[in-house]
């Protein structure tokens, strides 16, 4: 028994020592990181004394996967967008310092931080690529491979090796052979953002956006995410931007059901690469429909389709194309289905990823070869009039002819920094990181504060949204608002003055007069007098008391006494004795 106690003590002491050692090592590494990063922060501060320190602290936060500091400038830029505003000469100096620290600290506790910072800096010189899922739906990979994907369930559209970039889609059936993207879920560098066109997870129908499960109302404004991303929306188009520069455009459309056309922009130069339904962004379209494993001959099946028919399905017969579509819906789709652990979606009562999964869909496959020539020609002309060409033309013809969807050209990713000239900002005139209200404008309670007859400025109560890392406030200068202090009115003691007849030089007290009637004053603070439950009887010989003066009017009040009312005792009536019996009375 004693031996076991000794062993336990030794293990406890060893664990304490290890914890202390790790604590010292972490503290030392943090101090070392601060010293090594100081020249980069100085370089950015010299560029801009307000925006520079914010960008420097944001770079550190992103590398550590922590929330970024609040914005202290009027622009709604993410850190990657702000980096593009830094002159090229300053960026080269910063990049050289990052690369030197990355090389010198490989394998240390700070090595991963410098690797992440190197990735962040490298995106500014990397050309992005785009892929998308649209219509009922059709997919166009990052490397340019196009194919149809009429399947039901929740799938990984794209994800990075670090999982800081993840996009998932939920496809719902419409009929027996078509499906649509009714929801999209994203991991935006640590913030979980979801958009729902159908099958909302809660009863809030006023907005399609959920951030970490909480409904968010952007109201055509930029919504700042805690870890540096942003949500911008204009009408039915939602643009989600990562702090490192990746973007998603989700366009809300209406067909037989409401759905999203989802376009993703990534940087192929990122270390580790990407994977998912949209391919690996390696520049080779032939391996975009490969699966993540080699079970059941999946890779051989995909390779056979690519070898025989090339990158597209133009040379396939109708039967071969149906077999190809069945492979995509079954083997290829199953390789990228999410499970309950990897899912980013929100679920209502009794729902799960299995609730939205149907392995038997579609009941049969369709292709544009099922259309007659007139149908194909009419759909083709309309698609070409709307700028659709190349690999996405077949998908447009399919959607127009089968489900009557309007042509959907590939959207253009706008650079919000284009044409922007930064103005000088003084340190004292900061603009806080303000998000739009989390619900309708009616949730802002405005009550006037009344002091006497003056009406003060209404005070807005900030709306605190649960689930977000910071309170969501309304207005653009909430941080500069000072609290309104309401002071209680000071009640002065009434000044005691001599009776009026002595002031005027009279020798005798004045003749009794009618007391002054006090009228109530509405909506003014009035010093209330004590109310007696019973009238006070003042003796007639008592001298009149000094008048009580109201603070507002400062007019002496003359209080006169009334003589005591004599008490009148009623005279009792005489009592007549009753007459004796037998005697009549009149």
C-alpha positions in Angstrom: 0.0 0.0 0.0 2.8 2.4 1.0 4.6 1.5 -2.2 1.6 2.5 -4.3 1.4 5.8 -2.5 5.0 6.5 -3.2 4.6 5.7 -6.9 1.5 8.0 -7.0 3.5 10.8 -5.3 6.3 10.5 -7.8 3.9 10.5 -10.7 2.2 13.6 -9.3 5.5 15.4 -8.8 6.6 14.5 -12.3 3.4 15.8 -13.8 3.7 19.1 -11.9 7.3 19.4 -13.0 6.4 18.7 -16.6 3.6 21.3 -16.4 5.9 23.9 -15.0 8.5 23.2 -17.6 5.9 23.5 -20.4 4.7 26.7 -18.9 8.2 28.2 -18.8 8.8 27.0 -22.3 5.5 28.5 -23.6 6.2 31.8 -21.8 9.7 31.9 -23.3 8.5 31.1 -26.8 5.9 33.8 -26.5 8.5 36.4 -25.5 10.7 35.2 -28.3 7.8 35.5 -30.8 7.1 39.0 -29.6 10.7 40.1 -30.0 11.0 38.5 -33.4 7.7 40.1 -34.6 8.5 43.6 -33.3 10.4 44.7 -36.5 7.4 43.6 -38.7 5.0 45.6 -36.4 7.3 48.6 -36.6 7.4 48.4 -40.4 3.6 48.4 -40.6 3.3 51.2 -38.0 5.6 53.4 -40.0 3.3 52.8 -43.0 0.2 53.7 -41.1 0.1 54.5 -37.4 -3.5 53.3 -37.0 -4.1 50.6 -39.7 -0.6 49.2 -39.4 -0.7 48.0 -35.8 -4.2 46.5 -36.4 -2.9 44.5 -39.4 0.2 43.4 -37.4 -1.9 42.1 -34.5 -4.3 40.5 -36.9 -1.5 38.6 -38.6 -0.4 37.2 -35.3 -4.0 36.3 -34.3 -4.7 34.5 -37.6 -1.4 32.5 -37.3 -2.5 31.5 -33.7 -6.1 30.8 -34.8 -7.4 33.5 -32.4 -9.9 36.3 -32.8 -8.5 39.5 -34.3 -8.6 42.9 -32.6 -11.4 45.4 -33.3 -11.1 47.6 -36.4 -9.9 51.2 -35.6 -10.6 52.6 -39.1 -13.6 53.2 -41.3 -12.9 50.7 -44.0 -14.5 47.2 -43.8 -11.4 45.4 -45.1 -10.4 41.9 -43.9 -6.7 41.5 -43.0 -5.9 40.1 -46.4 -7.6 43.0 -48.1 -5.8 45.5 -45.9 -2.4 43.8 -46.7 -3.1 44.7 -50.4 -3.2 48.3 -49.5 0.3 48.2 -48.1 2.9 49.4 -50.7 4.9 46.7 -52.5 8.2 47.9 -51.0 6.9 47.5 -47.4 5.4 44.1 -48.3 8.8 42.9 -49.5 10.5 43.9 -46.3 7.9 42.2 -44.2 7.9 39.1 -46.4 11.7 38.8 -46.1 11.5 39.0 -42.3 8.8 36.4 -42.1 10.8 34.0 -44.4 13.9 34.5 -42.2 12.1 33.6 -39.0 10.3 30.7 -40.7 13.6 29.2 -41.8 15.4 29.8 -38.4 12.6 28.4 -36.2 11.6 25.2 -38.0 10.7 22.6 -35.4 10.4 25.1 -32.5 7.2 26.0 -30.7 6.8 29.1 -32.9 7.6 27.3 -36.1 3.9 26.7 -37.0 3.1 30.4 -36.3 5.7 31.5 -38.8 4.5 28.9 -41.3 1.0 30.3 -41.1 2.3 33.8 -41.5 4.2 32.8 -44.5 1.0 31.3 -46.0 -0.8 34.6 -45.3 1.9 36.7 -47.0 2.2 34.4 -50.0 -1.5 34.8 -51.0 -0.9 38.4 -52.0 1.3 37.2 -54.9 -0.8 34.1 -55.8 -3.4 34.0 -58.6 -6.7 32.6 -57.3 -8.8 30.0 -59.1 -12.6 29.4 -58.9 -15.0 26.5 -59.0 -18.7 26.3 -58.5 -21.9 24.3 -58.1 -25.0 25.7 -59.8 -28.4 24.8 -61.2 -29.8 21.3 -60.5 -26.8 21.0 -59.8 -23.8 21.0 -62.2 -20.2 21.3 -60.9 -17.2 23.0 -62.5 -14.0 22.1 -60.7 -11.0 24.5 -60.0 -9.2 22.9 -62.9 -12.0 23.3 -65.3 -13.7 19.9 -65.3 -17.5 20.1 -65.6 -20.1 17.3 -64.7 -23.6 16.9 -63.4 -24.2 15.8 -59.8 -27.9 15.0 -59.3 -27.5 13.6 -55.8 -29.2 14.1 -52.4 -27.3 14.6 -49.1 -24.6 16.8 -47.6 -21.2 16.9 -49.2 -17.7 18.4 -48.9 -17.5 20.9 -51.7 -13.9 21.9 -50.8 -11.6 21.9 -47.8 -8.0 22.8 -47.1 -5.6 20.5 -45.3 -5.7 22.8 -42.2 -9.5 22.9 -42.3 -9.4 26.7 -42.0 -11.2 26.7 -45.3 -14.2 24.4 -45.5 -17.3 24.6 -47.7 -20.1 22.1 -47.6 -23.4 21.9 -49.5 -26.8 20.3 -48.8 -28.6 18.9 -51.9 -32.4 18.3 -51.7 -34.5 16.4 -54.2 -37.0 18.1 -56.5 -39.0 15.3 -58.1 -37.4 12.0 -58.9 -34.4 13.0 -60.9 -33.3 16.6 -60.0 -31.8 18.1 -56.9 -30.7 21.6 -55.7 -28.3 23.2 -53.2 -30.7 24.3 -50.5 -28.0 25.2 -48.0 -24.3 25.9 -47.7 -22.1 25.7 -44.6 -18.6 27.1 -44.1 -15.7 27.1 -41.6 -14.4 30.7 -42.0 -11.1 30.4 -40.1 -12.9 29.3 -37.0 -16.3 30.9 -37.4 -19.1 28.6 -38.6 -21.3 30.3 -41.2 -24.4 28.7 -42.7 -26.9 29.9 -45.3 -30.3 28.3 -45.7 -32.7 28.6 -48.6 -35.0 25.8 -47.5 -35.3 23.6 -44.3 -34.2 26.3 -41.8 -33.0 24.8 -38.5 -35.2 27.2 -36.4 -38.3 29.3 -36.7 -36.5 32.5 -37.7 -37.4 33.1 -41.3 -36.3 36.7 -41.6 -32.7 35.8 -42.6 -30.9 32.9 -44.2 -27.7 33.5 -42.3 -26.6 31.6 -39.1 -23.3 32.3 -37.4 -22.4 29.6 -34.9 -26.1 28.7 -35.0 -27.4 32.2 -34.2 -29.5 34.1 -36.8 -27.8 37.2 -38.2 -29.4 40.1 -39.9 -26.9 41.8 -42.2 -29.4 44.3 -43.8 -27.2 45.0 -46.8 -24.2 45.8 -44.6 -20.9 44.2 -43.8 -20.9 41.8 -40.9 -17.6 41.2 -39.2 -16.7 37.7 -38.0 -14.6 37.2 -34.9 -11.6 35.6 -36.5 -11.3 38.2 -39.2 -13.7 37.2 -42.0 -16.7 39.1 -43.2 -20.2 38.7 -44.7 -21.3 41.2 -47.3 -24.7 40.9 -48.9 -26.5 42.9 -51.6 -30.0 41.8 -52.2 -30.0 38.0 -52.7 -26.2 37.7 -53.2 -24.0 36.9 -50.2 -20.2 37.2 -50.2 -18.3 35.5 -47.5 -14.6 36.4 -47.2 -11.9 34.6 -45.2 -9.3 36.7 -43.4 -6.7 35.0 -45.6 -8.5 36.0 -48.8 -10.6 33.0 -49.9 -14.2 33.8 -50.9 -17.6 32.3 -51.5 -20.4 33.9 -53.5 -23.8 32.4 -52.7 -26.6 33.5 -55.0 -30.2 32.8 -53.8 -32.4 31.7 -56.7 -35.8 30.4 -57.2 -36.9 27.3 -59.1 -39.3 24.6 -58.1 -37.7 25.2 -54.7 -35.4 28.0 -53.4 -31.7 27.1 -53.8 -28.2 28.6 -54.0 -25.6 28.8 -56.8 -22.3 28.6 -54.9 -19.0 29.9 -56.4 -15.7 29.4 -54.5 -12.4 31.2 -54.9 -9.2 29.7 -53.4 -5.4 30.1 -53.7 -3.8 27.0 -55.2 -0.4 28.0 -53.9 -1.4 27.1 -50.3 0.7 24.3 -48.8 -1.2 21.0 -48.4 -3.6 21.7 -51.2 -7.4 21.2 -51.3 -9.8 18.3 -51.8 -13.5 17.8 -52.3 -16.1 17.7 -55.1 -14.4 20.6 -56.8 -11.1 18.8 -57.1 -7.6 19.5 -55.8 -6.7 22.7 -57.8 -3.4 21.2 -59.1 -4.0 22.3 -62.7 -4.9 18.7 -63.9 -8.6 18.2 -64.6 -8.1 14.4 -65.2 -7.8 13.6 -61.4 -10.7 15.8 -60.2 -13.2 12.9 -60.0 -10.8 10.6 -58.2 -11.8 9.5 -54.7 -9.9 9.7 -51.4 -9.3 6.0 -51.3 -8.7 3.0 -53.6 -11.5 0.8 -52.3 -13.9 -1.0 -54.6 -12.0 0.0 -57.6 -13.2 3.6 -57.4 -9.9 5.0 -58.7 -9.8 2.5 -61.6 -13.4 3.5 -62.6 -12.6 7.2 -62.6 -9.3 6.6 -64.5 -11.2 4.5 -67.1 -13.6 7.3 -67.8 -10.8 9.8 -68.0 -8.7 7.6 -70.3 -11.4 6.6 -72.7 -13.4 9.8 -73.0 -11.0 12.5 -71.9 -11.8 15.4 -69.7 -15.4 15.9 -70.8 -18.4 13.7 -71.9 -18.6 14.9 -75.5 -17.4 11.5 -76.9 -19.6 9.3 -74.8 -22.7 7.5 -76.0 -25.9 8.0 -74.1 -25.5 4.7 -72.3 -21.9 5.4 -71.4 -22.8 8.9 -70.1 -25.6 7.4 -67.9 -23.0 4.9 -66.4 -20.7 7.9 -65.8 -23.4 9.9 -64.0 -24.2 6.9 -61.9 -20.6 6.6 -60.8 -20.5 10.3 -59.9 -23.7 10.0 -57.9 -22.8 6.8 -56.1 -19.1 6.1 -55.6 -17.7 9.6 -56.1 -20.5 11.2 -54.1 -20.2 8.8 -51.2 -16.4 9.5 -50.9 -17.2 13.2 -50.1 -20.4 12.8 -48.0 -20.2 14.4 -44.5 -21.0 12.6 -41.3 -22.4 13.8 -38.0 -18.9 14.6 -36.7 -17.6 16.5 -39.8 -20.9 18.3 -40.6 -20.9 22.1 -40.3 -24.7 22.4 -40.6 -27.3 23.3 -38.0 -30.0 20.8 -37.3 -33.5 21.2 -36.0 -35.3 18.8 -33.6 -35.0 15.2 -34.8 -32.7 16.1 -37.7 -29.2 14.9 -38.5 -27.1 14.5 -41.7 -28.9 11.1 -42.2 -32.2 13.0 -42.3 -31.1 14.8 -45.5 -29.4 11.7 -47.1 -31.0 9.5 -49.8 -28.7 6.9 -51.3 -31.3 5.8 -53.9 -31.5 9.1 -55.6 -31.8 9.7 -58.5 -34.3 7.1 -59.6 -32.8 7.5 -63.2 -30.3 9.8 -64.9 -31.0 12.4 -67.6 -28.6 14.0 -70.1 -29.0 16.5 -72.9 -29.1 13.6 -75.4 -32.6 13.0 -74.1 -33.7 16.3 -75.7 -34.7 16.7 -79.3 -32.7 19.0 -81.5 -35.2 21.9 -81.3 -35.1 21.9 -77.6 -31.3 21.8 -77.5 -31.0 24.6 -80.1 -33.5 26.9 -78.3 -31.8 26.5 -75.0 -28.3 26.9 -76.5 -29.3 30.3 -78.1 -30.6 31.7 -74.9 -27.6 30.5 -72.9 -25.2 32.0 -75.4 -27.1 35.3 -75.4 -26.4 35.5 -71.7 -22.7 34.9 -72.1 -22.6 31.2 -71.3 -20.0 29.3 -73.3 -17.3 26.6 -73.0 -17.5 23.9 -70.4 -20.6 25.3 -68.6 -22.7 25.5 -71.8 -24.0 21.9 -71.5 -25.1 22.5 -67.9 -27.0 25.7 -69.0 -28.7 23.9 -71.8 -29.7 21.1 -69.4 -31.2 23.5 -66.8 -33.0 25.6 -69.4 -34.6 22.7 -71.2 -35.4 20.4 -68.3 -36.3 22.6 -65.3 -36.7 26.0 -67.0 -34.0 27.8 -65.0 -32.6 31.1 -66.4 -29.0 31.1 -67.5 -26.6 31.8 -64.6 -23.2 33.3 -65.8 -20.2 32.7 -63.5 -20.1 35.6 -61.0 -17.2 38.0 -60.9 -15.3 38.4 -57.6 -15.0 42.1 -56.9 -12.0 43.5 -55.1 -13.2 45.9 -52.4 -9.8 47.6 -52.3 -9.9 48.6 -56.0 -9.8 52.4 -56.3 -9.7 53.0 -52.6 -7.3 55.8 -51.3 -6.7 55.6 -47.5 -7.1 58.8 -45.6 -5.1 59.8 -42.6 -6.6 58.9 -39.2 -5.8 60.4 -35.9 -5.4 57.9 -33.1 -8.2 59.6 -31.1 -10.8 59.3 -33.8 -11.2 55.6 -33.9 -14.2 53.8 -35.4 -15.0 50.7 -33.5 -15.7 47.3 -34.9 -19.5 47.6 -35.2 -21.8 44.9 -36.5 -25.4 45.6 -37.7 -28.2 44.7 -35.3 -28.9 41.0 -34.9 -32.6 41.4 -35.5 -35.0 43.9 -37.0 -34.5 47.6 -36.2 -37.5 47.5 -33.8 -35.4 45.7 -31.3 -33.6 49.0 -30.4 -35.3 50.5 -27.4 -35.4 54.2 -27.5 -36.9 56.1 -24.5 -36.5 59.8 -23.9 -35.1 60.7 -20.5 -37.1 63.6 -19.0 -35.5 65.9 -16.4 -38.0 68.5 -15.4 -39.3 70.1 -18.6 -36.2 69.2 -20.7 -36.2 66.2 -22.9 -32.8 64.6 -23.3 -31.4 62.6 -26.3 -32.7 59.1 -26.5 -30.3 56.4 -25.4 -29.9 53.3 -27.6 -29.5 50.0 -25.8 -26.9 47.8 -27.5 -28.2 44.4 -28.6 -26.0 41.6 -27.3 -26.2 38.6 -29.6 -25.5 35.2 -27.9 -23.0 32.9 -29.6 -20.9 35.7 -31.0 -17.5 36.5 -29.5 -18.4 40.2 -29.1 -21.6 42.2 -28.5 -23.4 43.3 -31.6 -24.2 47.0 -31.4 -26.3 49.3 -33.5 -24.9 52.5 -34.9 -21.5 53.4 -36.1 -20.1 55.4 -33.1 -21.3 53.4 -30.1 -17.9 53.3 -28.6 -17.8 57.1 -28.2 -21.2 57.4 -26.5 -21.0 58.6 -22.9 -23.5 57.4 -20.3 -26.2 59.9 -19.3 -26.0 60.7 -15.6 -29.3 61.9 -14.1 -28.8 63.9 -11.0 -31.5 64.2 -8.4 -32.7 67.7 -7.8 -31.3 69.3 -4.7 -34.1 70.3 -2.3 -33.3 73.6 -0.6 -34.5 74.3 2.8 -37.3 76.9 2.9 -36.1 80.3 4.1 -37.9 81.5 7.2 -39.0 85.1 6.8 -40.9 87.3 9.3 -44.6 87.7 8.9 -45.7 90.0 6.1 -47.2 92.6 8.5 -43.8 93.1 10.2 -42.1 93.5 6.9 -44.4 96.3 5.9 -44.1 98.0 9.2 -47.6 97.3 10.6 -48.1 97.3 14.3 -51.1 94.9 14.5 -51.5 91.5 12.8 -53.6 91.7 9.6 -57.2 90.9 9.5 -58.1 87.3 8.9 -58.2 86.5 5.2 -59.0 83.5 3.0 -56.1 81.1 2.7 -54.2 80.9 -0.5 -55.3 78.0 -2.7 -52.4 75.9 -4.1 -52.9 74.7 -7.6 -51.2 71.5 -8.7 -48.5 72.0 -11.4 -48.4 69.4 -14.1 -45.2 67.7 -15.4 -43.0 69.7 -13.0 -41.1 68.4 -10.1 -43.0 69.6 -7.0 -41.8 69.3 -3.5 -44.5 67.4 -1.9 -45.8 68.5 1.5 -46.6 65.9 4.2 -50.3 64.9 4.1 -51.9 64.6 7.5 -54.7 62.1 7.9 -56.6 64.3 10.4 -56.9 68.0 10.3 -54.7 69.9 12.8 -56.6 72.1 15.2 -54.7 75.3 15.9 -55.7 77.2 19.0 -57.1 80.7 18.3 -54.6 82.4 20.5 -51.7 80.9 18.6 -49.7 83.3 16.5 -49.6 82.6 12.7 -46.6 80.6 11.6 -44.1 81.9 9.1 -45.1 81.3 5.5 -43.5 78.4 3.7 -42.1 79.4 0.4 -41.9 77.1 -2.7 -38.4 76.9 -4.2 -39.6 77.6 -7.7 -41.7 80.7 -7.0 -39.9 82.0 -4.0 -43.2 83.7 -2.9 -44.0 83.7 0.8 -47.2 81.8 1.6 -49.4 83.3 4.2 -51.1 80.8 6.4 -54.0 82.2 8.4 -55.6 80.5 11.4 -59.2 80.0 11.9 -61.0 80.2 15.2 -62.0 77.1 16.8 -65.6 76.1 15.8 -67.8 75.9 18.9 -69.4 72.6 19.5 -73.2 72.8 19.6 -74.9 70.3 21.8 -78.5 69.6 20.6 -81.3 70.1 23.2 -83.0 66.8 24.0 -86.7 66.6 23.3 -89.1 66.2 26.3 -90.2 62.7 26.9 -94.0 62.3 27.4 -94.9 59.5 29.7 -97.3 56.9 28.4 -101.0 57.4 29.3 -102.6 55.0 31.7 -104.7 52.2 30.3 -108.3 53.1 29.6 -107.5 56.8 29.1 -107.8 58.1 25.6 -105.3 60.6 24.4 -105.7 63.2 21.7 
